[in-house]
Amino acid sequence: MNEEQVVLVNDRDEAIGTMGKLRAHQEGALHRAFSVFLFDEQGRLLLQRRAPGKYHSAGLWTNTCCSHPRPDETVADAARRRLVEEMGIDTDVEHRFSFLYKASFDNGLHEHELDHVFFGSFSGEPKPTADEADAWTYLHPEALEADLSAHPERYTVWLRECWSRVRAELALKAA
C-alpha cells in the first residue's frame, strides 16, 4: 500500500507539490491540513483523545477531527471524509478561518501546516475508530479554556494555537 500523500503549499495556500505524510512531518515541509470543531445543541465542543498508536501527539486531547486532504480532494470534502473515518459522524461543516503554525516534537517529527478550520453541529454519541481516537467528551468552551490554561500539556499544539480564534468565531456567531 502506498503512503498517504499530503499537499505541499506555500504560505498563500497555493499547491506546489505532494509528499508522503511521514516524510513531510520528518522534514517539516509546509502542507495543507484541516481541523474540525463540532458543537452540540448546548454549545459544547466534541473533543477526541488521540489514540496511543498515533505517531505524534498520541494520548492528547484535541478538536473533533483533524487530518490532511488528499491531492485530489477539496479540503471540505476531506473534512467530511475524515469525520466519518475517525469519529463515525457524517455532518455538514463550514469553513471559518485558516492559520499557519509550526511545532516540533520529542520524536523528531515536525508540524508545519496551513490549517483550515471548520465548524459544524452534532449532538449524539460518536463512534470513533480505535486506532484514531480512544476517548471522547463534550466540554463547554469555558471549561476547555480553563483546562487549556491550567494543563496545556494535555492538548495538541494545533488546538492550543487556534483556540483563541475559535473563541472569537464563536462570539461572532453568537452576536
C-alpha positions in Angstrom: 0.0 0.0 0.0 1.3 3.4 -0.9 1.9 6.0 1.8 -0.8 8.7 2.2 0.3 11.9 0.3 -0.2 15.4 1.6 -0.4 18.6 -0.5 2.6 20.8 -0.1 1.7 24.5 -0.2 3.2 28.0 0.1 2.1 30.4 2.7 -0.8 31.6 0.4 -2.2 28.0 0.3 -1.1 27.5 -3.3 -0.4 23.8 -4.1 3.3 23.3 -5.0 3.5 19.5 -5.0 2.9 16.4 -2.9 4.9 14.4 -0.4 4.4 11.3 1.7 2.8 12.2 5.0 5.5 10.8 7.2 8.3 12.4 5.2 6.5 15.8 5.3 6.4 15.5 9.1 10.1 14.4 9.2 11.2 17.3 7.1 8.8 19.9 8.5 7.5 20.7 4.9 4.6 23.1 4.8 1.4 21.3 3.9 -2.3 21.7 3.9 -4.3 20.4 6.8 -7.7 20.9 8.5 -9.3 20.9 11.9 -13.0 20.3 12.6 -14.8 21.6 15.6 -18.3 20.1 16.2 -20.6 21.7 18.7 -23.8 20.2 20.2 -27.1 22.0 20.8 -25.8 23.1 24.3 -22.8 24.8 22.7 -20.4 22.1 23.9 -17.4 21.1 21.8 -16.9 17.4 21.0 -13.3 16.6 21.7 -11.4 13.4 21.0 -8.3 11.9 22.7 -5.8 10.7 20.1 -5.1 7.0 20.1 -1.9 5.7 21.7 -0.6 4.5 18.4 -0.6 7.9 16.7 3.0 8.8 15.5 2.8 12.2 17.3 0.6 13.8 19.9 -0.7 10.3 21.0 -2.9 10.4 24.1 -3.5 14.2 23.8 -7.0 15.7 23.7 -7.8 17.7 20.5 -10.7 19.0 18.5 -13.3 16.7 17.0 -11.2 15.7 13.9 -8.0 16.8 12.3 -6.1 15.5 9.2 -5.0 16.3 5.7 -6.8 16.4 2.4 -5.6 14.1 -0.4 -4.1 15.7 -3.5 -7.4 15.0 -5.5 -10.0 16.3 -3.0 -11.1 19.7 -1.6 -10.4 20.5 2.0 -14.2 20.5 2.8 -14.6 17.0 1.2 -11.6 15.7 3.2 -13.0 17.1 6.4 -16.3 15.3 5.9 -14.5 12.1 4.9 -12.2 12.1 7.9 -15.1 12.9 10.3 -16.7 9.6 9.2 -13.4 7.7 9.2 -12.2 9.0 12.6 -15.5 9.6 14.6 -18.3 7.8 12.7 -20.0 11.2 12.1 -21.5 12.4 8.8 -22.5 16.0 9.0 -22.1 19.3 7.1 -19.1 21.5 8.0 -18.4 25.2 7.3 -15.0 26.8 6.7 -14.4 29.5 9.3 -10.7 30.5 9.1 -7.2 29.3 8.3 -4.0 29.6 10.3 -0.3 28.7 9.8 1.7 27.0 12.6 4.9 25.1 13.3 5.8 22.8 16.1 8.5 20.2 16.8 8.0 17.0 18.8 10.4 15.0 21.0 10.4 12.1 18.5 12.0 14.3 15.8 8.8 15.0 13.8 7.5 18.4 12.9 4.2 20.0 12.2 4.3 22.9 9.6 0.7 23.3 8.5 -1.6 25.7 6.9 -4.7 24.5 8.8 -8.2 25.2 7.6 -10.7 25.3 10.5 -14.3 24.1 10.0 -17.3 24.3 12.4 -20.3 22.0 12.4 -23.1 20.7 14.6 -23.5 17.3 16.0 -25.5 16.1 19.0 -25.1 12.4 19.8 -22.7 9.7 20.5 -19.7 9.4 18.1 -18.4 6.0 17.2 -14.6 6.6 17.0 -12.3 4.3 15.2 -10.0 2.8 17.8 -6.7 3.5 16.0 -7.7 7.2 15.6 -9.3 8.1 19.0 -9.5 6.2 22.2 -11.9 8.5 24.1 -14.2 11.4 23.5 -16.1 14.0 25.6 -18.2 17.1 25.2 -17.0 20.3 27.0 -18.3 23.8 27.3 -15.9 26.3 25.8 -15.3 27.9 29.2 -14.4 24.6 30.8 -12.0 23.8 27.9 -10.4 27.2 28.1 -9.8 26.9 31.9 -8.3 23.4 31.4 -6.1 24.6 28.5 -4.8 27.3 30.7 -4.2 25.1 33.7 -2.9 22.0 31.8 -1.8 22.8 28.2 0.3 19.6 28.1 -3.0 17.6 27.9 -3.8 19.1 24.5 -2.4 19.1 20.9 -0.4 22.0 19.8 -2.8 22.9 17.0 -5.7 23.1 19.4 -3.7 25.4 21.7 -2.6 27.5 18.7 -6.0 28.2 17.3 -8.3 28.2 20.4 -8.4 32.0 20.8 -9.5 32.3 17.2 -12.1 29.6 17.7 -13.5 31.5 20.7 -13.6 34.7 18.6 -15.5 33.0 15.9 -18.0 31.6 18.4 -18.5 35.1 19.8 -19.2 36.4 16.3 -21.7 33.6 15.6 -23.5 34.4 18.9 -23.7 38.1 18.2 
